[in-house]
């Protein structure tokens, strides 16, 4: 089969318009690592690096002595994060109060057994203190509201205001204060005003 490319094969989930839409998100396999604190700090960077190291080990596994059953070539999915607040009484501007669960989507051929194997191999090749904290599992978001946010992460509240208004007008209710961000741009290589981030949160019919 052709190489799986999330930008083409899952366009609805990863390339939404710059206005709110309602989508049904299916069950998805992820490698995940939880944390808290300022995302500009070293711990966040280390967790992100560990996720990418392990995800690329899965992708490149066809070069090993035992190719995973059902292996197919694919583009590594973008980094995602589910965000919340440690203390709900503190303002959103206090980044040290953030809690997050970082994750990268995985191909369908990855199993719990293979995950454990790749994590052990990655720890030997690219040691990282957060590899032991990695988890593998399936998340089902279900019905969600999402839109493409372009610009600084600090300006995301403006897009959430638009999403909230859309939900009110179309009889949807937000289920949780948690939200998901899908990072389509590399902030190290992209000008701030050009950053592309998918914003998403779970909803239900009002």
Rosetta blueprint (number, residue, H / E / L):
1 X L
2 X L
3 X L
4 X E
5 X L
6 X H
7 X H
8 X H
9 X H
10 X L
11 X H
12 X H
13 X H
14 X H
15 X L
16 X L
17 X L
18 X L
19 X L
20 X L
21 X E
22 X E
23 X E
24 X E
25 X E
26 X L
27 X L
28 X E
29 X E
30 X E
31 X E
32 X E
33 X E
34 X E
35 X E
36 X E
37 X L
38 X L
39 X L
40 X L
41 X L
42 X H
43 X H
44 X H
45 X H
46 X H
47 X H
48 X H
49 X H
50 X H
51 X H
52 X H
53 X H
54 X H
55 X H
56 X H
57 X H
58 X H
59 X H
60 X H
61 X H
62 X H
63 X H
64 X L
65 X L
66 X L
67 X L
68 X L
69 X L
70 X L
71 X L
72 X L
73 X L
74 X E
75 X L
76 X L
77 X L
78 X L
79 X E
80 X E
81 X E
82 X E
83 X E
84 X E
85 X E
86 X L
87 X L
88 X L
89 X L
90 X L
91 X L
92 X L
93 X L
94 X L
95 X H
96 X H
97 X H
98 X E
99 X E
100 X E
101 X E
102 X E
103 X E
104 X E
105 X E
106 X L
107 X L
108 X L
109 X L
110 X L
111 X L
112 X H
113 X H
114 X H
115 X H
116 X H
117 X H
118 X H
119 X H
120 X H
121 X H
122 X H
123 X H
124 X H
125 X H
126 X L
127 X L
128 X L
129 X L
130 X L
131 X H
132 X H
133 X H
134 X L
135 X E
136 X E
137 X E
138 X E
139 X E
140 X L
141 X L
142 X E
143 X E
144 X E
145 X E
146 X E
147 X E
148 X E
149 X E
150 X E
151 X L
152 X L
153 X H
154 X H
155 X H
156 X H
157 X H
158 X H
159 X H
160 X H
161 X H
162 X H
163 X H
164 X H
165 X H
166 X H
167 X H
168 X H
169 X H
170 X L
171 X L
172 X E
173 X E
174 X E
175 X L
176 X L
177 X L
178 X L
179 X E
180 X E
181 X E
182 X E
183 X E
184 X L
185 X L
186 X L
187 X L
188 X L
189 X L
190 X L
191 X L
192 X H
193 X H
194 X H
195 X L
196 X E
197 X E
198 X E
199 X E
200 X E
201 X E
202 X E
203 X E
204 X E
205 X E
206 X L
